[in-house]
Amino acid sequence: MKEKEMQIIQHLKQYQGILVAFSGGVDSTLLLSLAQEALPGRVLAVTAVSETMSRREHQDIEALVRQMKVPHQFLETADLAQPDIAANTRLRCYHCKRYRFLQMKDLAERLGYDLIVEGSNLDDLNQYRPGYQAVQELGIQSPLLQFGLTKAMVRDLAKARGLAVWNKPSAPCLATRLPYDTPLTREALAQVDAGEALLREYLGETANFRLRSEDGTARLEVDKALFPLLQQEAEGEALQPALVKGLKDLGFQNVILDQSGYCSGSYDQRDGERKN
């Protein structure tokens, strides 16, 4: 594993400057750390930001880049103004990645960076990732994948490097909380964001969960081991009234706890596809 790490660093050293597409997750954080080691002072982290990013993720990214002492730029993208993205079809991620990376390519060209990298890893090839097609089409490099790093390897290397996010749960964009073909709106995404912030108060910062917004219903996907944190002790499977009230105050008409537990990419699995 250490050999793969050094191979990536050596690969990156052949470029003049690197723009790292930075989401704040463990994959792109490890990649940013490797790029910094390869080309000190010639690395820029860039984060595309729109209504599909939660407030918490925005704040976490700001704190992380300060901690890593790396130049960073938020790139404002008008995702919801793009019909192919706002329509929220099964190809939403492809259209979004292509739209965002085209803007990053323009930025890299203006600033003189000759390489753009993103954080896909080897395990992503086994999941439904239409956005990766856009990555390939536009010539964006994925060094973690290219040199055979799995998610487990990424976490181990991030931990060894002392990166605070080494055990951070995956945090895909808020658009993934709505069923396909449900149009994305600023209001719907903000509602989900606020609902998940409320859930985090009950479940903790490192819990795996999703709030799926389905036609007025908040369907809560939570690791089964965490069910008791949301339920009344004396009432069996009934959810805590304060939680239900809080979610209904946000505009949800119904609140249900999915007894199947947490499931990454459940909409893709429902359609008989690989997960997203």
PyMOL commands that set and color helices and strands:
alter all, ss='L'
color gray80, all
select helices_A, chain A and resi 2-12+26-38+55-68+79-81+83-86+92-111+122-126+131-137+143-146+151-160+174-177+186-203+224-230+233-235+241-249+266-270
alter helices_A, ss='H'
color red, helices_A
select strands_A, chain A and resi 18-21+43-49+72-76+115-117+209-214+217-222+254-257
alter strands_A, ss='S'
color yellow, strands_A
deselect
rebuild
show_as cartoon
